[in-house]
Amino acid sequence: MTIHTVEIPEGSAVFGQTTSAFARFGHSAAVRAHGHLFIAGQIGRRPDGPPRANPRYHRRR
C-alpha cells in the first residue's frame, strides 16, 4: 500500500492557525487509502491543548 502525506499549510482558510495541533497530538486531518481520501472531523480541545475531559460537553453544544 502506498502512503501519501497530505500537507495542510499554516494559516489555511479551512484549518486556521491550529495545524500544529495535528502533529502535537497525533491527529490526522486526512488519510488517503485505496484511491479514497478520508477527511477527519475536528477534535474538540481546550486552549492549552488537551481535549475536554467530558465528551457530553461537545454533544450539547
Secondary structure, DSSP 8 states (H G I E B T S, - for coil): ---------TTBTTTBT-THHHHHHT--SEEEETTEEEE-----B-TTSSB-S-THHHHH-
